Every structure is written in structure tokens, then in C-alpha cells.
Amino acid sequence: MKIAVSVARQSNVPTADDGQVLREYAISTGKAGVGEKFGSFQTPRGRHRIRAKIGAGAPDNTIFVRRRPTGEVWSPAFAEQHPGRDWILTRILWLSGCEPGRNRLGDVDTMRRYIYIHGTPDSVTMGAPGSHGCIRMRNADIVELFDLVPPYTPVAISED
């Protein structure tokens, strides 16, 4: 199994080992575009792996801070109290770069940048860049993907 993320198409496509497309999800990548530098708020390109799966069994809209559930559940009313936040909800697939000097080690390390594939409020627009560098998905979609992929699944992020 592997995942292909297209920034241009704003899509996440998991495929089976035989190449069969299993699903296509609408996503939202970095509002600041693509790039690998620490502090850029851009989505990193290249070959990655899912290093950790976080949130198994958590209710939809569970709020995560620093990869830990806060015990709170996102709602529009809760969001009004915390404007401007890039919500990390429901599940987290933490990515690790596989290309030293491009997206691994030093100031381009995807894992140290805390780049995830994660859930976001269902009211957030998909199909257009808008995140702080992560790959955002609708909650039902991230639950489905989370259950589908094992740890260390390859993830290729490309601009095309």
C-alpha cells in the first residue's frame, strides 16, 4: 500500500500494492505553498512514511494539542472562543521524511516540523490550500484512511 498526495489536485490517493486505487480524498495543504524549511508553514514534498498513528478510537472532533487529546470536542461554539486556530482533530498520521537533506534531518526534517495528515472541522474548505503546512482531511475521511493504512506506509507528496 502507498499514498500519493497531489498539491495541485489537492487530493490524497491510497493505492493497493497491485496499483489499484482504493479511494480519492479531497484535502487541504499549506496555505503558504510547498517547501521543506522549518518555520515555513509549507507542505513538504518528496518521499515520506507514516511514522506514527495517533488517536485510534477517539470520538470524531476530538481536539489534539501536541499529539495528545485535550479531552475537548470541537464544536462551532468552541471554535468561536478560539479564533484563528488550525484545528487538529479526530486522528493524526505523523509523517517522517525519507530523503536526507530534502525532508529529513537538519532544518528540513518533516517529523521535527510536526507535519501530519489529520482531521479538521467539516466546515473547512477542502480542495484548496489553507493549512499551516499539514495535510488536512474531513473527519470521516481521516478515520477511514487511518483504519486502512498501517504504520510506515509510504506517502509521496508532489506538486503535480
C-alpha positions, 0 to 999 in steps of 0.5 A: 500500500502507498499514498500519493498526495497531489498539491495541485489536485489537492487530493490524497490517493491510497493505492493497493500494492497491485496499483489499484486505487482504493479511494480519492480524498479531497484535502487541504495543504499549506496555505503558504505553498510547498517547501521543506524549511522549518518555520515555513508553514509549507507542505513538504514534498518528496518521499515520506512514511507514516511514522506514527498513528495517533488517536485510534478510537477517539470520538470524531472532533476530538481536539489534539494539542501536541499529539495528545487529546485535550479531552475537548470536542470541537464544536462551532461554539468552541471554535468561536472562543478560539479564533484563528486556530488550525484545528487538529482533530479526530486522528493524526498520521505523523509523517517522517521524511525519507530523503536526507537533506530534502525532508529529513534531518537538519532544518528540513526534517518533516517529523521535527516540523510536526507535519501530519495528515489529520482531521479538521472541522467539516466546515473547512474548505477542502480542495484548496490550500489553507493549512499551516503546512499539514495535510488536512482531511474531513473527519470521516475521511481521516478515520477511514484512511487511518483504519486502512493504512498501517504504520510506515506506509509510504506517502509521496507528496508532489506538486503535480 
